Every structure is written in C-alpha cells, then in structure tokens.
C-alpha cells in the first residue's frame, strides 16, 4: 500500500508558499518539498499538524492506495 497526498494541490489553491507553510509548521521547506513529491511520509504528528493547518478532513489530504496485484 502507498500513501499519497494532495498537500501541494491544496497549498497552491490556498495561495500558500512552501516557505510560509514550513514557517507555520516549524519545519524546513525541504521537508514540505519531500512530502509533496511523495519522497517522505510525514510523521503522525506532522500529518495532524498539516490537517489542522489546512482545516480539512484527513481523507482530503491523505489517501491510502491499495496495491493492484
């Protein structure tokens, strides 16, 4: 199974830069970039902070994709 996210899409729709988001969440811009490119899955703590930051349900931000084998 693979975790995907819509962080970049939602961030851009809300007019928020990676730098602004990183500062608000007290993480690096590089972390935001890695998460958006699906190279890094955020910790549970960071995922919950992102959900609160964007004020969206978890299902809108993160999706668990089933293997199609």
Contact map, one row per residue, 1 for C-alpha under 8 A:
111000000000000000000000000000000000000000000000000000000000000111100
111100000000000000000000000000000000000000000000000000000000000111100
111110000000000000000000000000000000000010000000000000000000011110000
011111000000000000000000000000000000010000000000000000000000011110000
001111100000000000000000000000000001010000000000000000000000111000000
000111111100000000000000000000000001000000000000000000000001110000000
000011111110000000000000000000000011000000000000000000000000100000000
000001111111000000000000000000000001000000000000000000000000000000000
000001111111100000000000000000000000000000000000000000000000000000000
000001111111110000000000000000000000000000000000000001000000000000000
000000111111111111000000000000000000000000000000000001000000000000000
000000011111111110000000000000000000000000000000000000000000000000000
000000001111111100000000000000000000000000000000000000000000000000000
000000000111111100000000000000000000000000000000000000000000000000000
000000000011111110000000000000000000000000000000000000000000000000000
000000000011111111011000000000000000000000000000000000000000000000000
000000000011001111111000000000000000000000000000000000000000000000000
000000000010000111111100000010011000000000000000000000000000000000000
000000000000000011111110000110000000000000000000000000000000000000000
000000000000000111111111000000000000000000000000000000000000000000000
000000000000000111111111100010010000000000000000000000000000000000000
000000000000000001111111111110110000000000000000000000000000000000000
000000000000000000111111111100000000000000000000000000000000000000000
000000000000000000011111111000000000000000000000000000000000000000000
000000000000000000001111111000000000000000000000110010000000000000000
000000000000000000000111111100000000000000000000000000000000000000000
000000000000000000000111111110110000000000000000000000000000000000000
000000000000000000100110011111110000000000000000000000000000000000000
000000000000000001101100001111111000000000000000000000000000000000000
000000000000000000000000000111111100000000000000000000000000000000000
000000000000000000000100001111111110000100000000000000000000000000000
000000000000000001001100001111111111000000000000000000000000000000000
000000000000000001000000000011111111100000000000000000000000000000000
000000000000000000000000000001111111111100000000000000000000000000000
000000100000000000000000000000111111111111000000000000000000000000000
000011110000000000000000000000011111111000000000000000000000000000000
000000000000000000000000000000001111111100000000000000000000000000000
000110000000000000000000000000000111111110000000000000000000000000000
000000000000000000000000000000000111111110000000000000000000000000000
000000000000000000000000000000100110111111000000000000000000000000000
001000000000000000000000000000000010011111100000000000000000000000000
000000000000000000000000000000000010000111111110000000000000000000000
000000000000000000000000000000000000000011111110000000000000000000000
000000000000000000000000000000000000000001111111000000000000000000000
000000000000000000000000000000000000000001111111100000000000000000000
000000000000000000000000000000000000000001111111110000000000000000000
000000000000000000000000000000000000000001111111111000000000000000000
000000000000000000000000000000000000000000011111111100000000000000000
000000000000000000000000100000000000000000001111111110000000000000000
000000000000000000000000100000000000000000000111111111000000000000000
000000000000000000000000000000000000000000000011111111111100100000000
000000000000000000000000000000000000000000000001111111110000000000000
000000000000000000000000100000000000000000000000111111100000000000000
000000000110000000000000000000000000000000000000011111110000000000000
000000000000000000000000000000000000000000000000001111111000000000000
000000000000000000000000000000000000000000000000001101111101100000000
000000000000000000000000000000000000000000000000001000111111100000000
000000000000000000000000000000000000000000000000001000011111110000000
000000000000000000000000000000000000000000000000000000001111111000000
000001000000000000000000000000000000000000000000000000011111111000000
000011100000000000000000000000000000000000000000001000011111111000000
001111000000000000000000000000000000000000000000000000000111111100000
001110000000000000000000000000000000000000000000000000000011111110000
111100000000000000000000000000000000000000000000000000000000011111000
111100000000000000000000000000000000000000000000000000000000001111100
110000000000000000000000000000000000000000000000000000000000000111110
110000000000000000000000000000000000000000000000000000000000000011111
000000000000000000000000000000000000000000000000000000000000000001111
000000000000000000000000000000000000000000000000000000000000000000111
